[in-house]
Amino acid sequence: MFNPAPSQIAVLSVHFVGNKVADVLPDLSAAPLDLNDITREVLKNYFTSPFARLNGFETFYHSSSLEYNTCFNLAGKIFDGEMDFHKASQELAKWLYEQSGSHFIKKGEFFVVFFKDVLIDGMNVDALGMFKSENKEKFIKVGGSGNKLSLEVEEGLYVNKLDKGCLVFNMDKESGYRVLSIDNTNKGSDARYWVNDFLGLRPAADNFHHTGNAMDMARLFITQTMPEEFDVSKVNKAEYLNRSADYFKTRDQFQEEEFAQEVFVHPNLVSSFGRFKEQYERNAGTELAEEFEISAPAVKKKWSGMRSVLKLDKNFHIYIHGDTRLIENGYDEAAGKKFYKLYYDTES
């Protein structure tokens, strides 16, 4: 986990970057900013605080070879002292501009920051931060003194919300560094230029992503493939979702064969799950881990997706997260309607 508290800004450069469609070249500054202690602390909190809530790391990636990832290369030169920091920040700004190929991308400040004393998983490392602001807020500034006051409306950055950013930690370089990224602006394809085109990131092969991938795969098998291949009622489907979720909540270690046997039980279902996993891996272009330590934060994040809800017309939603033997369904001839019968002991 990342602890932003001890982090210190060592050097900060800022440039203005828009999009290529507007045909406005990046406005590159000549030198890093001079910061006083108050400004340095405000900016540190602005840049780092949002990342304390993140759990899943990413890594730099390139389909051909990692050495072709521009941000990875420039980050390495900064960490290794092979390139002047401000010069590298200018190259990063140019690279960001080259990847900004949509007129929907707004011009904004692009900050490149070198952090010292960054605490992550109990280790003290350096980190490189890259952040872009795209949205401005209006605020009122009161000036003057005594009986003579004035009001001015100004525009600037809202320091409690980061638009886009990433932190690159100087560790695990051989696998593409450990990276945390945020994109709080548009979620459409035009907005993916930050993560996909500029940074070139993919999920790290860690327990957080192994757990999330396994839970996603199980949910898709139960909700989509299983009903197509077998006679499975919605109540039965809820039972398998509950078994699957309970496995991840009550185990420390995931073992694929054990999971399949305990959750699906029947040999035909177990075999079908195995075939589905192979197809899932082919479609995703990746190989899922067969054993890993289950990540509690990942289970918490994915838990809501494992819940089963029976939606009955527009009148009722029944959330099933317990013993499905306490649910019966049938058809009432007199009323001409289907029904569910629920058995329980106490009401709250």
Wavefront OBJ file of the C-alpha trace (Angstrom):
o trace
v 0.000 0.000 0.000
v 1.033 3.607 -0.667
v 1.332 6.023 2.270
v 1.505 9.625 0.987
v 2.267 11.259 4.350
v 6.110 11.153 4.307
v 6.402 12.096 0.612
v 8.293 15.272 -0.279
v 8.357 17.195 -3.571
v 11.991 17.500 -4.653
v 11.421 19.235 -7.997
v 8.359 20.191 -10.074
v 8.001 21.317 -13.672
v 4.798 22.401 -15.394
v 3.880 22.828 -19.077
v 0.662 23.553 -20.972
v -0.533 20.787 -23.304
v -3.597 20.768 -25.575
v -4.532 18.573 -28.531
v -3.157 18.103 -32.023
v -6.513 18.812 -33.678
v -6.398 22.425 -32.479
v -2.872 22.592 -33.936
v -1.504 24.386 -30.876
v 1.949 23.179 -29.896
v 2.762 22.532 -26.228
v 3.778 25.592 -24.240
v 6.958 24.402 -22.559
v 8.396 26.196 -19.556
v 12.089 27.024 -19.391
v 12.835 25.763 -15.876
v 11.295 24.017 -12.855
v 9.110 26.034 -10.485
v 10.393 27.636 -7.314
v 8.086 26.579 -4.475
v 7.738 27.887 -0.943
v 7.024 25.470 1.895
v 3.271 26.170 2.045
v 2.765 25.736 -1.700
v 4.922 22.616 -1.679
v 2.755 21.004 1.028
v -0.550 21.934 -0.662
v 0.652 20.542 -3.978
v 1.957 17.370 -2.344
v -1.487 16.654 -0.877
v -3.186 17.551 -4.174
v -0.991 15.172 -6.141
v -0.661 12.220 -3.770
v -3.758 11.956 -1.526
v -6.084 10.401 -4.157
v -3.710 7.471 -4.647
v -3.881 6.368 -1.006
v -7.309 4.839 -1.730
v -6.072 2.703 -4.637
v -5.101 -0.947 -4.327
v -4.377 -2.342 -7.779
v -0.970 -1.573 -9.258
v -0.300 -1.309 -12.984
v 2.898 -1.573 -15.006
v 4.237 0.029 -18.164
v 3.716 -2.152 -21.204
v 4.262 -2.280 -24.953
v 2.948 -4.924 -27.335
v 6.358 -5.323 -28.991
v 8.812 -4.762 -26.165
v 8.848 -2.739 -22.947
v 11.806 -0.709 -24.207
v 9.480 0.931 -26.771
v 7.264 2.455 -24.063
v 8.185 6.162 -24.021
v 7.089 6.924 -20.444
v 8.920 3.853 -19.152
v 12.129 4.960 -20.862
v 11.957 8.568 -19.668
v 11.075 7.501 -16.122
v 14.107 5.206 -16.129
v 16.398 8.008 -17.276
v 15.114 10.255 -14.496
v 15.502 7.607 -11.796
v 18.978 6.624 -13.032
v 20.159 10.233 -13.362
v 20.816 9.793 -17.074
v 18.761 12.849 -18.117
v 18.140 16.299 -16.696
v 14.763 16.270 -14.942
v 13.333 19.367 -16.621
v 14.489 18.233 -20.057
v 12.779 14.886 -19.450
v 9.594 16.690 -18.363
v 9.590 18.585 -21.677
v 9.935 15.304 -23.577
v 7.020 13.851 -21.602
v 4.908 16.919 -22.463
v 5.718 16.481 -26.166
v 4.799 12.788 -25.975
v 1.485 13.633 -24.262
v 0.714 16.129 -27.035
v 1.443 13.511 -29.707
v -1.098 11.161 -28.089
v -3.782 13.868 -27.759
v -5.470 13.313 -31.105
v -9.078 14.253 -30.293
v -10.684 17.694 -30.254
v -12.493 16.644 -27.051
v -9.191 16.730 -25.136
v -8.874 20.004 -23.240
v -5.761 22.085 -22.873
v -4.428 22.089 -19.359
v -1.442 22.171 -17.056
v 0.809 19.122 -17.243
v 2.788 18.682 -14.033
v 5.843 16.445 -13.762
v 7.015 15.940 -10.188
v 9.922 14.109 -8.569
v 9.098 12.822 -5.085
v 11.503 11.727 -2.358
v 10.800 9.629 0.758
v 7.813 7.830 -0.728
v 6.614 4.999 1.517
v 5.172 1.958 -0.242
v 4.792 -1.506 1.265
v 7.116 -0.429 4.066
v 9.910 0.617 1.672
v 11.247 4.139 1.123
v 11.651 4.865 -2.616
v 11.692 7.721 -5.120
v 8.666 8.297 -7.333
v 7.821 10.177 -10.504
v 4.437 11.856 -10.763
v 2.683 12.974 -13.948
v -0.573 14.911 -13.680
v -2.809 16.796 -16.100
v -5.517 19.281 -15.140
v -8.383 19.661 -17.608
v -11.189 21.251 -15.575
v -11.113 24.670 -13.936
v -13.205 25.953 -11.042
v -14.379 29.531 -10.452
v -13.718 30.995 -7.014
v -14.273 34.336 -5.326
v -11.315 36.283 -3.973
v -11.931 39.039 -1.435
v -9.367 41.830 -1.380
v -8.768 45.134 0.297
v -8.979 46.012 3.967
v -11.069 47.950 6.436
v -14.083 49.661 4.894
v -12.789 49.160 1.384
v -13.241 45.558 0.225
v -13.357 44.178 -3.286
v -14.530 40.933 -4.874
v -12.937 39.250 -7.841
v -13.992 36.069 -9.622
v -10.984 34.037 -10.652
v -10.480 30.622 -12.239
v -8.099 27.927 -11.149
v -7.544 24.334 -10.075
v -9.684 22.665 -7.432
v -7.107 21.170 -5.084
v -9.479 18.515 -3.721
v -9.961 16.768 -7.055
v -7.285 15.441 -9.385
v -8.310 15.083 -13.045
v -5.621 12.750 -14.370
v -2.493 11.454 -12.767
v -0.063 8.643 -12.143
v 2.678 7.779 -9.700
v 5.615 5.714 -10.920
v 7.513 4.080 -8.062
v 11.189 3.312 -8.527
v 10.817 -0.421 -7.938
v 10.327 -3.545 -10.088
v 11.863 -1.846 -13.127
v 12.415 -5.168 -14.929
v 8.646 -5.743 -15.065
v 7.702 -2.155 -15.968
v 7.808 -0.411 -12.559
v 4.931 -0.268 -10.114
v 2.415 2.380 -11.185
v -0.805 3.810 -9.766
v -3.028 5.780 -12.151
v -6.182 7.902 -11.939
v -8.475 9.291 -14.621
v -11.428 11.180 -13.154
v -12.511 12.897 -16.379
v -14.481 11.450 -19.278
v -14.694 7.649 -19.375
v -15.257 7.319 -23.123
v -12.752 6.102 -25.688
v -11.384 9.614 -26.233
v -10.431 9.816 -22.576
v -8.441 6.554 -22.637
v -5.555 8.334 -24.315
v -4.117 9.011 -20.834
v -3.809 5.387 -19.677
v -3.578 3.555 -22.994
v -1.822 5.874 -25.430
v 0.254 8.189 -23.261
v 1.227 5.978 -20.309
v 0.791 2.552 -21.906
v -0.304 0.660 -18.783
v -1.722 -2.752 -18.039
v -2.685 -4.406 -14.718
v 0.223 -5.766 -12.745
v 0.448 -9.520 -12.237
v -0.245 -9.259 -8.510
v -2.719 -10.848 -6.092
v -5.159 -7.944 -6.376
v -5.617 -8.447 -10.111
v -5.427 -12.258 -9.903
v -8.318 -12.176 -7.416
v -10.366 -9.725 -9.468
v -9.848 -11.697 -12.682
v -10.856 -14.977 -11.032
v -14.005 -13.456 -9.539
v -14.966 -11.877 -12.867
v -14.432 -15.165 -14.680
v -16.542 -17.122 -12.166
v -19.354 -14.551 -12.317
v -19.475 -14.631 -16.124
v -19.505 -18.433 -16.174
v -22.349 -18.633 -13.655
v -24.497 -15.853 -15.120
v -23.955 -16.430 -18.851
v -22.473 -19.793 -19.851
v -23.995 -22.043 -17.200
v -27.655 -21.140 -18.010
v -26.961 -21.766 -21.707
v -25.519 -25.271 -21.160
v -27.540 -26.517 -18.189
v -31.053 -26.299 -16.797
v -30.297 -23.754 -14.081
v -33.016 -21.681 -12.423
v -32.358 -18.162 -11.195
v -32.434 -19.448 -7.631
v -29.826 -22.110 -8.517
v -27.726 -19.420 -10.187
v -27.889 -17.395 -6.976
v -26.698 -20.415 -5.019
v -23.598 -20.804 -7.214
v -22.844 -17.085 -6.987
v -23.085 -17.315 -3.205
v -20.775 -20.347 -3.110
v -18.281 -18.576 -5.302
v -18.345 -15.386 -3.243
v -18.082 -17.315 0.026
v -15.002 -19.143 -1.261
v -13.186 -15.854 -1.860
v -14.343 -14.372 1.446
v -13.365 -17.335 3.612
v -10.109 -18.485 1.991
v -6.615 -17.016 2.125
v -5.397 -18.946 -0.924
v -7.037 -19.599 -4.292
v -6.530 -23.004 -5.885
v -8.364 -23.454 -9.161
v -9.105 -27.184 -8.844
v -10.292 -26.830 -5.253
v -12.478 -23.839 -6.198
v -14.144 -25.697 -9.079
v -14.833 -28.806 -6.999
v -16.236 -26.946 -3.996
v -18.344 -24.414 -5.878
v -19.688 -26.436 -8.825
v -19.508 -29.962 -7.321
v -21.037 -31.816 -10.297
v -18.444 -33.244 -12.747
v -20.229 -31.841 -15.807
v -20.241 -28.342 -14.310
v -16.588 -28.644 -13.279
v -15.600 -29.694 -16.817
v -17.656 -26.886 -18.334
v -15.944 -24.370 -16.046
v -12.537 -25.631 -17.196
v -13.477 -25.182 -20.848
v -14.872 -21.728 -20.125
v -11.630 -20.671 -18.445
v -9.616 -21.679 -21.514
v -11.948 -19.686 -23.776
v -11.855 -16.736 -21.366
v -8.046 -16.696 -21.505
v -8.037 -16.826 -25.311
v -10.518 -13.950 -25.566
v -8.615 -11.850 -23.021
v -5.226 -12.691 -24.512
v -3.845 -13.605 -21.098
v -3.196 -16.602 -18.881
v -4.951 -16.624 -15.506
v -3.072 -17.788 -12.427
v -4.105 -21.182 -11.052
v -2.902 -20.417 -7.506
v -2.490 -17.127 -5.668
v -3.049 -15.403 -2.342
v -6.567 -13.953 -2.246
v -6.605 -10.151 -1.932
v -9.191 -8.868 0.567
v -9.406 -5.386 -1.092
v -10.106 -7.049 -4.452
v -12.844 -9.217 -2.906
v -14.411 -6.105 -1.383
v -14.312 -4.308 -4.735
v -15.837 -7.200 -6.681
v -18.285 -8.372 -4.007
v -21.295 -6.412 -5.307
v -20.934 -8.070 -8.709
v -21.383 -11.493 -7.097
v -24.755 -10.654 -5.583
v -27.804 -12.240 -7.173
v -31.004 -10.239 -7.568
v -34.347 -11.638 -8.673
v -36.193 -8.846 -10.491
v -39.924 -9.543 -10.471
v -41.716 -7.287 -12.944
v -41.301 -3.697 -11.711
v -42.628 -4.434 -8.244
v -39.984 -6.437 -6.376
v -36.247 -7.049 -6.158
v -35.199 -10.049 -4.057
v -31.549 -10.142 -2.963
v -30.398 -13.708 -2.378
v -27.323 -14.180 -0.224
v -28.132 -17.191 1.930
v -29.690 -20.660 1.915
v -31.591 -21.051 -1.372
v -33.460 -24.054 0.077
v -35.620 -21.490 1.898
v -37.025 -20.262 -1.424
v -39.770 -21.978 -3.417
v -41.303 -20.879 -6.678
v -44.471 -21.960 -8.421
v -47.543 -20.885 -10.348
v -50.901 -19.819 -8.849
v -53.689 -21.016 -11.162
v -56.335 -18.811 -9.553
v -54.268 -15.637 -9.769
v -52.698 -16.587 -13.075
v -49.296 -15.474 -11.836
v -45.951 -16.963 -10.816
v -44.844 -16.689 -7.198
v -41.894 -17.143 -4.855
v -42.370 -18.390 -1.295
v -39.741 -17.362 1.284
v -39.204 -19.093 4.648
v -37.625 -17.209 7.559
v -37.424 -17.106 11.367
v -36.990 -13.425 12.280
v -37.716 -10.077 10.688
v -35.620 -6.936 11.009
l 1 2 3 4 5 6 7 8 9 10 11 12 13 14 15 16 17 18 19 20 21 22 23 24 25 26 27 28 29 30 31 32 33 34 35 36 37 38 39 40 41 42 43 44 45 46 47 48 49 50 51 52 53 54 55 56 57 58 59 60 61 62 63 64 65 66 67 68 69 70 71 72 73 74 75 76 77 78 79 80 81 82 83 84 85 86 87 88 89 90 91 92 93 94 95 96 97 98 99 100 101 102 103 104 105 106 107 108 109 110 111 112 113 114 115 116 117 118 119 120 121 122 123 124 125 126 127 128 129 130 131 132 133 134 135 136 137 138 139 140 141 142 143 144 145 146 147 148 149 150 151 152 153 154 155 156 157 158 159 160 161 162 163 164 165 166 167 168 169 170 171 172 173 174 175 176 177 178 179 180 181 182 183 184 185 186 187 188 189 190 191 192 193 194 195 196 197 198 199 200 201 202 203 204 205 206 207 208 209 210 211 212 213 214 215 216 217 218 219 220 221 222 223 224 225 226 227 228 229 230 231 232 233 234 235 236 237 238 239 240 241 242 243 244 245 246 247 248 249 250 251 252 253 254 255 256 257 258 259 260 261 262 263 264 265 266 267 268 269 270 271 272 273 274 275 276 277 278 279 280 281 282 283 284 285 286 287 288 289 290 291 292 293 294 295 296 297 298 299 300 301 302 303 304 305 306 307 308 309 310 311 312 313 314 315 316 317 318 319 320 321 322 323 324 325 326 327 328 329 330 331 332 333 334 335 336 337 338 339 340 341 342 343 344 345 346 347 348
